[in-house]
Amino acid sequence: MAVTDMTIVYVEDDPLSRQVMQLTAEHVLHIENLVIFDDSTDIVARIRSLEKRPGIIFLDVQVSPYDGFEMVKMIRQGPDLREVKGVAITASVVSAVEKLRASGFDGMINKPINPMTLLDLIERIIRGEQIWESEYKE
């Protein structure tokens, strides 16, 4: 499935970060099925209520009421969501990588999001490659 055809979920409490992702998805990546949640309340139920199961879920690590670590754990517990790629979006870089890996994330993308590399990163993650953007080289 092409990235432009899949449902992508982004959980982010910062309005500017949500706007950047929305504009990047629409105008740079031409992704039509981006769902943005501004908090993590009832995250698993909200994901399950979507018309299509997402292919990838971007989780802000510092969001409430559940942080990214708690959300990825909840998502991994559901057999219907276990295979969905979970990617941390964070301003914390190198120090967080090992903790993110151990928590079950499939990758990490640094804030601010770089629209020029985002599609490549998403495609590689969907193919099963673990991406830790601090290690990413163009």
N, CA, C and O atoms as a GROMACS GRO file, in nm:
protein
  552
    1MET      N    1   0.084  -0.119   0.000
    1MET     CA    2   0.000   0.000   0.000
    1MET      C    3   0.089   0.124   0.000
    1MET      O    4   0.185   0.133   0.076
    2ALA      N    5   0.056   0.218  -0.084
    2ALA     CA    6   0.132   0.343  -0.092
    2ALA      C    7   0.102   0.429   0.031
    2ALA      O    8  -0.009   0.427   0.084
    3VAL      N    9   0.201   0.502   0.073
    3VAL     CA   10   0.186   0.591   0.189
    3VAL      C   11   0.071   0.688   0.168
    3VAL      O   12  -0.003   0.717   0.262
    4THR      N   13   0.055   0.738   0.047
    4THR     CA   14  -0.051   0.836   0.020
    4THR      C   15  -0.190   0.777   0.035
    4THR      O   16  -0.287   0.853   0.049
    5ASP      N   17  -0.204   0.644   0.032
    5ASP     CA   18  -0.334   0.578   0.045
    5ASP      C   19  -0.365   0.531   0.186
    5ASP      O   20  -0.480   0.498   0.215
    6MET      N   21  -0.267   0.527   0.273
    6MET     CA   22  -0.292   0.472   0.406
    6MET      C   23  -0.340   0.578   0.503
    6MET      O   24  -0.322   0.698   0.481
    7THR      N   25  -0.403   0.533   0.610
    7THR     CA   26  -0.442   0.621   0.718
    7THR      C   27  -0.323   0.637   0.812
    7THR      O   28  -0.261   0.539   0.853
    8ILE      N   29  -0.293   0.761   0.844
    8ILE     CA   30  -0.184   0.794   0.935
    8ILE      C   31  -0.245   0.871   1.051
    8ILE      O   32  -0.324   0.963   1.031
    9VAL      N   33  -0.208   0.832   1.173
    9VAL     CA   34  -0.255   0.901   1.293
    9VAL      C   35  -0.139   0.977   1.353
    9VAL      O   36  -0.027   0.928   1.358
   10TYR      N   37  -0.167   1.099   1.399
   10TYR     CA   38  -0.067   1.183   1.464
   10TYR      C   39  -0.128   1.232   1.595
   10TYR      O   40  -0.230   1.300   1.594
   11VAL      N   41  -0.065   1.199   1.708
   11VAL     CA   42  -0.110   1.243   1.839
   11VAL      C   43  -0.013   1.351   1.886
   11VAL      O   44   0.104   1.323   1.915
   12GLU      N   45  -0.063   1.473   1.895
   12GLU     CA   46   0.024   1.588   1.923
   12GLU      C   47  -0.057   1.698   1.992
   12GLU      O   48  -0.164   1.736   1.945
   13ASP      N   49  -0.006   1.748   2.105
   13ASP     CA   50  -0.078   1.853   2.176
   13ASP      C   51  -0.035   1.994   2.137
   13ASP      O   52  -0.104   2.091   2.172
   14ASP      N   53   0.074   2.008   2.067
   14ASP     CA   54   0.122   2.140   2.028
   14ASP      C   55   0.054   2.184   1.898
   14ASP      O   56   0.070   2.119   1.795
   15PRO      N   57  -0.022   2.296   1.902
   15PRO     CA   58  -0.095   2.341   1.782
   15PRO      C   59  -0.005   2.368   1.661
   15PRO      O   60  -0.042   2.336   1.548
   16LEU      N   61   0.111   2.426   1.683
   16LEU     CA   62   0.201   2.455   1.572
   16LEU      C   63   0.253   2.327   1.508
   16LEU      O   64   0.260   2.317   1.385
   17SER      N   65   0.290   2.228   1.588
   17SER     CA   66   0.336   2.099   1.536
   17SER      C   67   0.225   2.029   1.457
   17SER      O   68   0.251   1.967   1.354
   18ARG      N   69   0.102   2.039   1.506
   18ARG     CA   70  -0.011   1.980   1.432
   18ARG      C   71  -0.029   2.049   1.298
   18ARG      O   72  -0.053   1.983   1.196
   19GLN      N   73  -0.017   2.180   1.297
   19GLN     CA   74  -0.034   2.256   1.173
   19GLN      C   75   0.077   2.221   1.073
   19GLN      O   76   0.049   2.204   0.954
   20VAL      N   77   0.200   2.209   1.120
   20VAL     CA   78   0.312   2.172   1.032
   20VAL      C   79   0.287   2.035   0.971
   20VAL      O   80   0.307   2.016   0.851
   21MET      N   81   0.245   1.939   1.052
   21MET     CA   82   0.219   1.804   1.001
   21MET      C   83   0.104   1.806   0.901
   21MET      O   84   0.112   1.741   0.796
   22GLN      N   85  -0.002   1.878   0.930
   22GLN     CA   86  -0.117   1.887   0.841
   22GLN      C   87  -0.076   1.944   0.706
   22GLN      O   88  -0.109   1.888   0.601
   23LEU      N   89  -0.003   2.055   0.707
   23LEU     CA   90   0.040   2.119   0.583
   23LEU      C   91   0.139   2.030   0.506
   23LEU      O   92   0.132   2.021   0.384
   24THR      N   93   0.229   1.966   0.578
   24THR     CA   94   0.326   1.876   0.514
   24THR      C   95   0.254   1.759   0.449
   24THR      O   96   0.282   1.724   0.335
   25ALA      N   97   0.161   1.699   0.522
   25ALA     CA   98   0.087   1.584   0.469
   25ALA      C   99   0.009   1.622   0.344
   25ALA      O  100   0.011   1.549   0.245
   26GLU      N  101  -0.061   1.734   0.348
   26GLU     CA  102  -0.145   1.775   0.236
   26GLU      C  103  -0.066   1.826   0.115
   26GLU      O  104  -0.090   1.784   0.002
   27HIS      N  105   0.027   1.916   0.140
   27HIS     CA  106   0.090   1.990   0.030
   27HIS      C  107   0.223   1.934  -0.017
   27HIS      O  108   0.263   1.957  -0.132
   28VAL      N  109   0.292   1.862   0.068
   28VAL     CA  110   0.423   1.807   0.030
   28VAL      C  111   0.411   1.658  -0.002
   28VAL      O  112   0.462   1.612  -0.104
   29LEU      N  113   0.344   1.584   0.087
   29LEU     CA  114   0.337   1.438   0.072
   29LEU      C  115   0.211   1.391   0.001
   29LEU      O  116   0.205   1.276  -0.043
   30HIS      N  117   0.112   1.477  -0.011
   30HIS     CA  118  -0.016   1.444  -0.076
   30HIS      C  119  -0.085   1.326  -0.008
   30HIS      O  120  -0.141   1.238  -0.074
   31ILE      N  121  -0.079   1.326   0.124
   31ILE     CA  122  -0.146   1.224   0.205
   31ILE      C  123  -0.285   1.276   0.237
   31ILE      O  124  -0.301   1.385   0.290
   32GLU      N  125  -0.385   1.196   0.204
   32GLU     CA  126  -0.523   1.240   0.222
   32GLU      C  127  -0.586   1.191   0.352
   32GLU      O  128  -0.686   1.247   0.397
   33ASN      N  129  -0.528   1.088   0.412
   33ASN     CA  130  -0.591   1.025   0.528
   33ASN      C  131  -0.509   1.046   0.655
   33ASN      O  132  -0.469   0.949   0.720
   34LEU      N  133  -0.485   1.170   0.689
   34LEU     CA  134  -0.417   1.203   0.814
   34LEU      C  135  -0.521   1.235   0.919
   34LEU      O  136  -0.607   1.321   0.898
   35VAL      N  137  -0.514   1.166   1.032
   35VAL     CA  138  -0.604   1.190   1.145
   35VAL      C  139  -0.518   1.245   1.258
   35VAL      O  140  -0.419   1.182   1.297
   36ILE      N  141  -0.555   1.361   1.310
   36ILE     CA  142  -0.478   1.424   1.416
   36ILE      C  143  -0.562   1.429   1.544
   36ILE      O  144  -0.676   1.476   1.544
   37PHE      N  145  -0.504   1.378   1.652
   37PHE     CA  146  -0.565   1.388   1.784
   37PHE      C  147  -0.481   1.486   1.865
   37PHE      O  148  -0.358   1.478   1.865
   38ASP      N  149  -0.548   1.579   1.935
   38ASP     CA  150  -0.474   1.679   2.010
   38ASP      C  151  -0.442   1.638   2.154
   38ASP      O  152  -0.381   1.715   2.228
   39ASP      N  153  -0.483   1.519   2.192
   39ASP     CA  154  -0.443   1.462   2.321
   39ASP      C  155  -0.455   1.310   2.311
   39ASP      O  156  -0.494   1.256   2.208
   40SER      N  157  -0.419   1.244   2.420
   40SER     CA  158  -0.415   1.098   2.416
   40SER      C  159  -0.532   1.033   2.491
   40SER      O  160  -0.528   0.913   2.519
   41THR      N  161  -0.634   1.109   2.523
   41THR     CA  162  -0.751   1.055   2.591
   41THR      C  163  -0.812   0.941   2.509
   41THR      O  164  -0.834   0.957   2.389
   42ASP      N  165  -0.839   0.828   2.573
   42ASP     CA  166  -0.904   0.714   2.508
   42ASP      C  167  -0.839   0.679   2.375
   42ASP      O  168  -0.909   0.650   2.278
   43ILE      N  169  -0.707   0.682   2.369
   43ILE     CA  170  -0.635   0.670   2.242
   43ILE      C  171  -0.666   0.540   2.168
   43ILE      O  172  -0.687   0.542   2.047
   44VAL      N  173  -0.670   0.429   2.237
   44VAL     CA  174  -0.694   0.301   2.170
   44VAL      C  175  -0.836   0.297   2.113
   44VAL      O  176  -0.855   0.255   1.999
   45ALA      N  177  -0.933   0.339   2.189
   45ALA     CA  178  -1.072   0.342   2.140
   45ALA      C  179  -1.086   0.435   2.021
   45ALA      O  180  -1.157   0.404   1.925
   46ARG      N  181  -1.019   0.550   2.026
   46ARG     CA  182  -1.027   0.646   1.915
   46ARG      C  183  -0.964   0.589   1.788
   46ARG      O  184  -1.015   0.609   1.678
   47ILE      N  185  -0.852   0.520   1.804
   47ILE     CA  186  -0.788   0.458   1.687
   47ILE      C  187  -0.877   0.348   1.630
   47ILE      O  188  -0.894   0.339   1.509
   48ARG      N  189  -0.934   0.267   1.717
   48ARG     CA  190  -1.021   0.158   1.671
   48ARG      C  191  -1.147   0.211   1.604
   48ARG      O  192  -1.206   0.141   1.521
   49SER      N  193  -1.190   0.332   1.638
   49SER     CA  194  -1.312   0.386   1.580
   49SER      C  195  -1.292   0.442   1.439
   49SER      O  196  -1.389   0.478   1.373
   50LEU      N  197  -1.169   0.450   1.394
   50LEU     CA  198  -1.142   0.502   1.260
   50LEU      C  199  -1.198   0.407   1.154
   50LEU      O  200  -1.206   0.286   1.176
   51GLU      N  201  -1.235   0.463   1.042
   51GLU     CA  202  -1.289   0.383   0.932
   51GLU      C  203  -1.188   0.280   0.883
   51GLU      O  204  -1.225   0.165   0.855
   52LYS      N  205  -1.062   0.318   0.873
   52LYS     CA  206  -0.956   0.227   0.830
   52LYS      C  207  -0.850   0.219   0.938
   52LYS      O  208  -0.815   0.320   1.001
   53ARG      N  209  -0.798   0.099   0.960
   53ARG     CA  210  -0.689   0.083   1.056
   53ARG      C  211  -0.567   0.160   1.004
   53ARG      O  212  -0.534   0.150   0.887
   54PRO      N  213  -0.502   0.236   1.091
   54PRO     CA  214  -0.385   0.312   1.043
   54PRO      C  215  -0.268   0.221   1.010
   54PRO      O  216  -0.254   0.112   1.066
   55GLY      N  217  -0.184   0.267   0.918
   55GLY     CA  218  -0.061   0.197   0.887
   55GLY      C  219   0.052   0.240   0.977
   55GLY      O  220   0.147   0.165   1.002
   56ILE      N  221   0.041   0.362   1.026
   56ILE     CA  222   0.145   0.418   1.111
   56ILE      C  223   0.082   0.519   1.206
   56ILE      O  224  -0.011   0.591   1.170
   57ILE      N  225   0.134   0.522   1.329
   57ILE     CA  226   0.086   0.616   1.430
   57ILE      C  227   0.207   0.693   1.482
   57ILE      O  228   0.302   0.635   1.534
   58PHE      N  229   0.203   0.825   1.467
   58PHE     CA  230   0.307   0.912   1.520
   58PHE      C  231   0.261   0.958   1.658
   58PHE      O  232   0.152   1.012   1.673
   59LEU      N  233   0.346   0.936   1.759
   59LEU     CA  234   0.309   0.969   1.895
   59LEU      C  235   0.406   1.071   1.953
   59LEU      O  236   0.526   1.045   1.965
   60ASP      N  237   0.353   1.187   1.988
   60ASP     CA  238   0.435   1.284   2.061
   60ASP      C  239   0.469   1.219   2.194
   60ASP      O  240   0.381   1.166   2.261
   61VAL      N  241   0.594   1.222   2.233
   61VAL     CA  242   0.636   1.156   2.356
   61VAL      C  243   0.584   1.230   2.478
   61VAL      O  244   0.553   1.167   2.580
   62GLN      N  245   0.573   1.362   2.470
   62GLN     CA  246   0.530   1.440   2.586
   62GLN      C  247   0.392   1.499   2.560
   62GLN      O  248   0.378   1.617   2.530
   63VAL      N  249   0.291   1.415   2.572
   63VAL     CA  250   0.152   1.455   2.555
   63VAL      C  251   0.075   1.401   2.675
   63VAL      O  252   0.126   1.315   2.746
   64SER      N  253  -0.043   1.449   2.698
   64SER     CA  254  -0.120   1.399   2.813
   64SER      C  255  -0.262   1.364   2.770
   64SER      O  256  -0.304   1.409   2.663
   65PRO      N  257  -0.335   1.288   2.844
   65PRO     CA  258  -0.300   1.238   2.976
   65PRO      C  259  -0.202   1.120   2.973
   65PRO      O  260  -0.141   1.089   3.076
   66TYR      N  261  -0.184   1.054   2.860
   66TYR     CA  262  -0.088   0.944   2.850
   66TYR      C  263   0.028   0.990   2.762
   66TYR      O  264   0.007   1.044   2.654
   67ASP      N  265   0.151   0.968   2.810
   67ASP     CA  266   0.266   1.006   2.728
   67ASP      C  267   0.289   0.900   2.620
   67ASP      O  268   0.221   0.797   2.618
   68GLY      N  269   0.383   0.927   2.532
   68GLY     CA  270   0.410   0.836   2.421
   68GLY      C  271   0.444   0.695   2.464
   68GLY      O  272   0.405   0.599   2.399
   69PHE      N  273   0.517   0.681   2.574
   69PHE     CA  274   0.555   0.549   2.624
   69PHE      C  275   0.432   0.471   2.668
   69PHE      O  276   0.419   0.352   2.640
   70GLU      N  277   0.341   0.538   2.738
   70GLU     CA  278   0.217   0.472   2.781
   70GLU      C  279   0.130   0.438   2.661
   70GLU      O  280   0.070   0.330   2.657
   71MET      N  281   0.122   0.528   2.564
   71MET     CA  282   0.039   0.501   2.447
   71MET      C  283   0.090   0.383   2.367
   71MET      O  284   0.011   0.297   2.327
   72VAL      N  285   0.220   0.377   2.342
   72VAL     CA  286   0.272   0.265   2.262
   72VAL      C  287   0.249   0.133   2.334
   72VAL      O  288   0.223   0.031   2.270
   73LYS      N  289   0.259   0.134   2.465
   73LYS     CA  290   0.232   0.012   2.542
   73LYS      C  291   0.086  -0.031   2.526
   73LYS      O  292   0.058  -0.149   2.505
   74MET      N  293  -0.007   0.064   2.536
   74MET     CA  294  -0.149   0.034   2.519
   74MET      C  295  -0.178  -0.017   2.378
   74MET      O  296  -0.254  -0.113   2.361
   75ILE      N  297  -0.119   0.045   2.280
   75ILE     CA  298  -0.141   0.005   2.140
   75ILE      C  299  -0.088  -0.135   2.116
   75ILE      O  300  -0.152  -0.215   2.047
   76ARG      N  301   0.029  -0.167   2.171
   76ARG     CA  302   0.090  -0.300   2.153
   76ARG      C  303   0.010  -0.411   2.222
   76ARG      O  304   0.021  -0.527   2.184
   77GLN      N  305  -0.069  -0.376   2.323
   77GLN     CA  306  -0.148  -0.477   2.395
   77GLN      C  307  -0.269  -0.524   2.315
   77GLN      O  308  -0.319  -0.634   2.339
   78GLY      N  309  -0.316  -0.443   2.222
   78GLY     CA  310  -0.433  -0.481   2.143
   78GLY      C  311  -0.391  -0.565   2.024
   78GLY      O  312  -0.313  -0.518   1.941
   79PRO      N  313  -0.440  -0.688   2.012
   79PRO     CA  314  -0.397  -0.774   1.902
   79PRO      C  315  -0.430  -0.716   1.764
   79PRO      O  316  -0.361  -0.746   1.667
   80ASP      N  317  -0.532  -0.633   1.757
   80ASP     CA  318  -0.570  -0.573   1.629
   80ASP      C  319  -0.482  -0.454   1.591
   80ASP      O  320  -0.483  -0.410   1.476
   81LEU      N  321  -0.405  -0.402   1.686
   81LEU     CA  322  -0.319  -0.286   1.660
   81LEU      C  323  -0.171  -0.318   1.676
   81LEU      O  324  -0.086  -0.233   1.647
   82ARG      N  325  -0.139  -0.436   1.721
   82ARG     CA  326  -0.001  -0.472   1.753
   82ARG      C  327   0.096  -0.451   1.636
   82ARG      O  328   0.211  -0.414   1.657
   83GLU      N  329   0.049  -0.474   1.514
   83GLU     CA  330   0.137  -0.463   1.397
   83GLU      C  331   0.144  -0.323   1.337
   83GLU      O  332   0.223  -0.298   1.246
   84VAL      N  333   0.063  -0.231   1.387
   84VAL     CA  334   0.067  -0.093   1.338
   84VAL      C  335   0.200  -0.032   1.383
   84VAL      O  336   0.241  -0.048   1.498
   85LYS      N  337   0.266   0.037   1.292
   85LYS     CA  338   0.394   0.099   1.324
   85LYS      C  339   0.373   0.217   1.417
   85LYS      O  340   0.292   0.304   1.389
   86GLY      N  341   0.445   0.219   1.527
   86GLY     CA  342   0.439   0.328   1.623
   86GLY      C  343   0.570   0.405   1.623
   86GLY      O  344   0.675   0.348   1.649
   87VAL      N  345   0.563   0.533   1.593
   87VAL     CA  346   0.683   0.615   1.580
   87VAL      C  347   0.676   0.733   1.675
   87VAL      O  348   0.578   0.808   1.676
   88ALA      N  349   0.780   0.749   1.755
   88ALA     CA  350   0.789   0.862   1.847
   88ALA      C  351   0.825   0.988   1.770
   88ALA      O  352   0.909   0.986   1.681
   89ILE      N  353   0.760   1.096   1.807
   89ILE     CA  354   0.794   1.228   1.756
   89ILE      C  355   0.840   1.307   1.880
   89ILE      O  356   0.763   1.328   1.973
   90THR      N  357   0.965   1.348   1.878
   90THR     CA  358   1.019   1.410   1.999
   90THR      C  359   1.126   1.513   1.969
   90THR      O  360   1.195   1.505   1.867
   91ALA      N  361   1.139   1.608   2.059
   91ALA     CA  362   1.248   1.705   2.051
   91ALA      C  363   1.370   1.651   2.125
   91ALA      O  364   1.481   1.701   2.107
   92SER      N  365   1.350   1.550   2.210
   92SER     CA  366   1.462   1.485   2.278
   92SER      C  367   1.526   1.389   2.180
   92SER      O  368   1.457   1.311   2.115
   93VAL      N  369   1.655   1.395   2.168
   93VAL     CA  370   1.717   1.314   2.064
   93VAL      C  371   1.791   1.195   2.121
   93VAL      O  372   1.728   1.099   2.165
   94VAL      N  373   1.919   1.198   2.121
   94VAL     CA  374   2.002   1.083   2.146
   94VAL      C  375   1.973   1.016   2.280
   94VAL      O  376   1.969   0.893   2.287
   95SER      N  377   1.952   1.092   2.385
   95SER     CA  378   1.933   1.034   2.516
   95SER      C  379   1.809   0.946   2.524
   95SER      O  380   1.803   0.856   2.608
   96ALA      N  381   1.710   0.970   2.439
   96ALA     CA  382   1.584   0.896   2.447
   96ALA      C  383   1.580   0.772   2.360
   96ALA      O  384   1.491   0.689   2.377
   97VAL      N  385   1.673   0.755   2.267
   97VAL     CA  386   1.663   0.647   2.169
   97VAL      C  387   1.655   0.510   2.234
   97VAL      O  388   1.566   0.432   2.199
   98GLU      N  389   1.743   0.478   2.326
   98GLU     CA  390   1.742   0.345   2.386
   98GLU      C  391   1.613   0.319   2.464
   98GLU      O  392   1.560   0.208   2.461
   99LYS      N  393   1.564   0.420   2.533
   99LYS     CA  394   1.438   0.405   2.607
   99LYS      C  395   1.322   0.384   2.510
   99LYS      O  396   1.233   0.302   2.535
  100LEU      N  397   1.321   0.457   2.399
  100LEU     CA  398   1.215   0.441   2.299
  100LEU      C  399   1.219   0.301   2.238
  100LEU      O  400   1.115   0.237   2.224
  101ARG      N  401   1.336   0.253   2.203
  101ARG     CA  402   1.350   0.118   2.147
  101ARG      C  403   1.298   0.013   2.245
  101ARG      O  404   1.221  -0.076   2.207
  102ALA      N  405   1.340   0.024   2.370
  102ALA     CA  406   1.299  -0.073   2.472
  102ALA      C  407   1.150  -0.068   2.499
  102ALA      O  408   1.092  -0.167   2.545
  103SER      N  409   1.086   0.045   2.472
  103SER     CA  410   0.943   0.061   2.499
  103SER      C  411   0.854   0.009   2.387
  103SER      O  412   0.732   0.007   2.401
  104GLY      N  413   0.914  -0.032   2.275
  104GLY     CA  414   0.833  -0.090   2.168
  104GLY      C  415   0.807  -0.001   2.048
  104GLY      O  416   0.729  -0.038   1.961
  105PHE      N  417   0.869   0.116   2.043
  105PHE     CA  418   0.853   0.202   1.926
  105PHE      C  419   0.925   0.139   1.806
  105PHE      O  420   1.023   0.068   1.822
  106ASP      N  421   0.875   0.168   1.687
  106ASP     CA  422   0.936   0.122   1.562
  106ASP      C  423   1.033   0.226   1.507
  106ASP      O  424   1.100   0.201   1.407
  107GLY      N  425   1.041   0.341   1.570
  107GLY     CA  426   1.131   0.445   1.523
  107GLY      C  427   1.107   0.575   1.595
  107GLY      O  428   1.022   0.586   1.683
  108MET      N  429   1.185   0.675   1.554
  108MET     CA  430   1.176   0.807   1.614
  108MET      C  431   1.206   0.910   1.505
  108MET      O  432   1.297   0.893   1.425
  109ILE      N  433   1.128   1.016   1.504
  109ILE     CA  434   1.153   1.128   1.415
  109ILE      C  435   1.166   1.252   1.501
  109ILE      O  436   1.082   1.279   1.587
  110ASN      N  437   1.270   1.327   1.477
  110ASN     CA  438   1.297   1.447   1.556
  110ASN      C  439   1.205   1.562   1.521
  110ASN      O  440   1.163   1.577   1.406
  111LYS      N  441   1.174   1.642   1.622
  111LYS     CA  442   1.107   1.770   1.600
  111LYS      C  443   1.216   1.875   1.585
  111LYS      O  444   1.320   1.862   1.649
  112PRO      N  445   1.199   1.974   1.505
  112PRO     CA  446   1.086   1.991   1.415
  112PRO      C  447   1.095   1.892   1.299
  112PRO      O  448   1.204   1.855   1.255
  113ILE      N  449   0.980   1.850   1.249
  113ILE     CA  450   0.972   1.754   1.140
  113ILE      C  451   1.026   1.819   1.012
  113ILE      O  452   0.992   1.933   0.980
  114ASN      N  453   1.109   1.745   0.942
  114ASN     CA  454   1.164   1.792   0.815
  114ASN      C  455   1.076   1.740   0.701
  114ASN      O  456   1.081   1.621   0.671
  115PRO      N  457   0.998   1.826   0.637
  115PRO     CA  458   0.908   1.781   0.530
  115PRO      C  459   0.980   1.714   0.414
  115PRO      O  460   0.920   1.632   0.343
  116MET      N  461   1.107   1.746   0.392
  116MET     CA  462   1.179   1.692   0.278
  116MET      C  463   1.222   1.547   0.298
  116MET      O  464   1.246   1.476   0.200
  117THR      N  465   1.233   1.502   0.423
  117THR     CA  466   1.274   1.364   0.447
  117THR      C  467   1.161   1.277   0.502
  117THR      O  468   1.177   1.155   0.513
  118LEU      N  469   1.048   1.337   0.538
  118LEU     CA  470   0.941   1.263   0.605
  118LEU      C  471   0.886   1.148   0.523
  118LEU      O  472   0.869   1.038   0.577
  119LEU      N  473   0.858   1.167   0.395
  119LEU     CA  474   0.803   1.059   0.314
  119LEU      C  475   0.898   0.940   0.308
  119LEU      O  476   0.855   0.826   0.322
  120ASP      N  477   1.025   0.965   0.287
  120ASP     CA  478   1.124   0.858   0.284
  120ASP      C  479   1.126   0.782   0.416
  120ASP      O  480   1.130   0.659   0.417
  121LEU      N  481   1.122   0.854   0.527
  121LEU     CA  482   1.123   0.790   0.658
  121LEU      C  483   0.999   0.704   0.678
  121LEU      O  484   1.009   0.592   0.726
  122ILE      N  485   0.882   0.756   0.641
  122ILE     CA  486   0.757   0.680   0.655
  122ILE      C  487   0.764   0.552   0.571
  122ILE      O  488   0.731   0.444   0.620
  123GLU      N  489   0.806   0.564   0.446
  123GLU     CA  490   0.813   0.446   0.359
  123GLU      C  491   0.907   0.340   0.415
  123GLU      O  492   0.875   0.221   0.412
  124ARG      N  493   1.018   0.382   0.467
  124ARG     CA  494   1.114   0.287   0.524
  124ARG      C  495   1.059   0.219   0.649
  124ARG      O  496   1.081   0.100   0.670
  125ILE      N  497   0.989   0.295   0.733
  125ILE     CA  498   0.930   0.237   0.854
  125ILE      C  499   0.821   0.137   0.817
  125ILE      O  500   0.815   0.029   0.876
  126ILE      N  501   0.736   0.170   0.720
  126ILE     CA  502   0.629   0.080   0.677
  126ILE      C  503   0.689  -0.050   0.622
  126ILE      O  504   0.630  -0.157   0.641
  127ARG      N  505   0.802  -0.042   0.556
  127ARG     CA  506   0.869  -0.163   0.503
  127ARG      C  507   0.931  -0.247   0.613
  127ARG      O  508   0.980  -0.358   0.587
  128GLY      N  509   0.932  -0.197   0.737
  128GLY     CA  510   0.984  -0.275   0.848
  128GLY      C  511   1.118  -0.228   0.901
  128GLY      O  512   1.171  -0.287   0.995
  129GLU      N  513   1.174  -0.126   0.842
  129GLU     CA  514   1.303  -0.074   0.888
  129GLU      C  515   1.279   0.012   1.012
  129GLU      O  516   1.188   0.095   1.014
  130GLN      N  517   1.361  -0.007   1.112
  130GLN     CA  518   1.351   0.080   1.229
  130GLN      C  519   1.435   0.204   1.203
  130GLN      O  520   1.555   0.196   1.176
  131ILE      N  521   1.371   0.319   1.210
  131ILE     CA  522   1.437   0.446   1.182
  131ILE      C  523   1.450   0.525   1.312
  131ILE      O  524   1.352   0.548   1.383
  132TRP      N  525   1.569   0.564   1.340
  132TRP     CA  526   1.597   0.650   1.454
  132TRP      C  527   1.664   0.772   1.392
  132TRP      O  528   1.784   0.772   1.366
  133GLU      N  529   1.584   0.876   1.368
  133GLU     CA  530   1.625   0.986   1.281
  133GLU      C  531   1.760   1.045   1.319
  133GLU      O  532   1.830   1.098   1.233
  134SER      N  533   1.798   1.038   1.446
  134SER     CA  534   1.929   1.090   1.482
  134SER      C  535   2.040   1.011   1.412
  134SER      O  536   2.153   1.058   1.400
  135GLU      N  537   2.008   0.889   1.365
  135GLU     CA  538   2.104   0.806   1.292
  135GLU      C  539   2.085   0.820   1.141
  135GLU      O  540   2.167   0.771   1.064
  136TYR      N  541   1.976   0.886   1.098
  136TYR     CA  542   1.940   0.894   0.956
  136TYR      C  543   2.039   0.981   0.879
  136TYR      O  544   2.072   1.092   0.920
  137LYS      N  545   2.086   0.928   0.768
  137LYS     CA  546   2.177   1.002   0.681
  137LYS      C  547   2.115   1.007   0.542
  137LYS      O  548   2.072   0.904   0.490
  138GLU      N  549   2.109   1.124   0.482
  138GLU     CA  550   2.053   1.137   0.348
  138GLU      C  551   2.149   1.082   0.244
  138GLU      O  552   2.119   1.084   0.125
   0.00000   0.00000   0.00000
